[in-house]
Amino acid sequence: FQNDAGLIIFYIKPDKTADFEELMNKLKEGLGKLDAPEAKQQAASMKLFKNPVAANGTVAVYVLFADPAVKSVEYWFLPILYKTYPAEAQALFAKWQDVKAAQPAQPGIFDLTQVIKFQ
């Protein structure tokens, strides 16, 4: 992110939410393992929210919110996981491919419940 805050919306298969949350908990754990001060700031800025009602019953919606965003660091979770768990990179990518759903055609209203605070 290059500005003050950032947001990533994830569309997840409803029956794969536990697997997705497992990936996000691994991200949280991985950020904690990094020695870089930016990683600690990044973790402190991040919260994961879930819309408790799947959009149109076809996807579960998660929102990763970073505020304040640490400028010019990677927020997409896969590169961070690959860096902290290089031996598991292929399995982590396969899990991501399995959990992600297609984005719904119409926008939704998100009533979010916090699932994970990264620090």
N, C-alpha and C positions, 0 to 999 in steps of 0.2 A: 504494500500500500504506500502511496506517496502523499496522502493527506492525513487528516487528524484521526479518522476512524475508518474501519473497514468491515465488510460484511461478506460472508460467503454463504449461499443457500445451497443445501444439499437435498436432493430428491432421492429417497431411499425406498426400496421395496418394503411394504408393511411387515412382511414376515422375516425381514433381515435387519430389523432395528437393533437387536442385541449384538449382531455381528458388527454393525456400523459403530455402535457405542464402544465395542471392544477395540476397534481401530482408533477411535478418538482417545480412549484411555491409554492406549499404547503411545499415541502422540504426546499426551500429557507426561507420561513416564519418560519418553525420549527427550522432551524438552528439559526435564529435570536432570538428565544425565549430561547435557551439554555444559561445558565450562564457560562458554562465551557469555558476557554480561547481557548482550542483546537477547539471548535465548531466555534469560531470566525475566527481562523486561517484557518480552513477547508473551511468555506464559502468564505474567501478571495482568496483561491486557486482555486475555482471551476468556470468553465464556461461550458455552455451547447451549443452545436452547432448542426445544422440540415443540412443534405444534401438536398438541395431544390428539387432534382429529386429522386423520389422513385426508389430503386434498382429494375430493371426489372419491374417496375410498380406494384410490389406486396407488397413492404414494404417501409416505411419511415425510414430513418436511422438518429439516434441522437448519438452524441458523448459527453460524459461527460468527461471533461479534468480537471485534478487537477495538478497544477504546481505553486509552489512546493507542493508536497504531504505532508500532516501531517502524519508522520509515526505512524503506529499502532492504527489508529482510523478507525471506520467503515465508509466506503464510499458507501456501498450498501444502497440504499435509504429507503427500507422498514423498517429495524430496527430503523432508525432515525425517520421515521414517526410514528412508533408504540410507540416510547418513548415519542414523543412530542404530539401525539394525540391518547392516549390509547383507548378512547371511540370509535374512528373511525377505529380502526385497521382492523376489518373484512371488512368494506366497502372499505377501501384503498386497501386491498389485492384483493378484488373482482374487483375493477377498474383496477388494474395492470393485472390481469388475462384476462380482457376484451380487453385491448389495445395491449398487446404484440403479436408479429407475429413470425412465425418460421424464423430462420436464413436462408438467401438465400444460395443455394448450391455453387455459384461462388462468388469470392471476387468482391468488387466494388471499384470504384474510388470515393473518397469523396471530393466534393467541398463544404466546410462547411461555413455556415452563422451563426454567433453567435446569439443565441436566448435569453439566460439568463446569466447574470453575477451575481453570488450569493452575492456579496458584492461590 
